[in-house]
Amino acid sequence: MNDLTNLDILSDIFPTYPRSELAARILCAKSTDEVIEELFLEQQSQPRKYDVGVYHLKDMFPKMRLDVLAAHLDNCNGDMALCIDRLTASDLVHRLSEITGLSPRESQLRIEKAEAKVTSEKLVVQSNREKTDNRILSCAIGEVIFANISSNWNGSDLTKKISASEMKLKSFILAESPLQNLNYNFLRCALNFFHNDVVKVLEIARFFTDDGLEKLTFMLDPERRRASPLGTNPVLESGTLPVQSQVKAHKTIAASGTENSAFLSAVSIVSPSQRNANSVVSSIDLHGYTVKEAIAYVETSVNAWWKAERDQRIQDGRIERFGSKAHFVPDLTIVTGRGLHSSGGPKIKSAVVRWLKQKRFIFEELIGLLVIMGKKCGNG
């Protein structure tokens, strides 16, 4: 009898215990009989304080206290379905408030509006409340971000000064193809809303891509005529800036004194045919990045680099034949700098080294550089 069957049996015998708790007991005990005996003894000495429904709610909302859940269920006159609906709405309001910084009242109004939109656009996923809730939250986040659009902003103006944070954002997008399916106007508005916090924007962007909600970033754009993914946006075409636009971007950066060689490395001036033949970035530069931004950029770039190697091995037909070193992609050089201008030494390099070791990548340390050569077998 497997653990899942045992868990079902225990849930039937002891309905006042959350399934998560029963599962943990099964894992720790020598046998299911031992767990049953322990639970019977507990029930005799310490009877459960609340009704069965409260413990089921605890499984669904593990962060909430039992007494709070009991009060909610009591307010709903014991109606579990109504209680779950109210608690879910409350949870969404809290999550939206945490993400956007809106007040609970503002968040409540946004969630209500988003729920109506998800329903009207037929985005409700029947029999999957969690997925529907994610769509409601995504819709609310998008509405909040687009509400912050400046009426004077023109997303197609390539000649305007490009901020360092936007250049960093582009370097991430170029290294992570799912992000290229999002509405670029949405990403720029998010960057503005979150005060140039690139890592925060990436977290929000991946929230949309992980749930397959890329189209929602277009649907929510109040000016849909200008909405376009990076694949068709004049800002980025075929995964890279068009040559003339790249030259403008380079001149803009040079004129403004913005140092962002990481992005220039990621979108070096090459023809589309050259990029298709060798689309893997072989060098990234972390100058000008915070430690948090650097780690996020390294994670995206290194994983994309190793994925390209793995994909080529799969195409070749013998994945493990080539061992731990990269054979189809060039070594990836990470320019970390020597940390001479940082208090406390080369913080970025130390953080990157820790991450590489944790993820089992094979690399060589040089002065101001890290050269990634492969990945140890057994971990993807």
Buried (B, 14 or more C-beta within 10 A) or exposed (E): EEEEEBBEBBBEEBBBBBBEBBBEBBEEBEEBEEBBEEBEEEEEEEEBEBBEBBBBBBBBBEEBEBEEBBEBBEEBEEEBEBBBEBBBBBBBBBBBBEBBEBEEEBBBBBBBBBBEBBEEEEBBEEEEBEBBBBBBBBBBBBBBBBEEBEEEEEBEEBEEEBBBBBBBBBBBBBBBBBBBBBBBBBBBBBBBBBEBBBBBBBBBBBBBBEBEBBBBBBBBBEEEEBBBBBEEBBBBBEBBBBEEBBEBBBEBBEEEEBEBBBBBBBBBBBEEEEBEEEBBBBBBBBBBBBBBBBBBBBBBBBBBBBBBBBEBBEEEEEEEEBEBEBEBBEBBBBBBBEBEEEEEEBBBBBBBBEBBEEBBBBBEEEEBBBBBBBBEEEEE
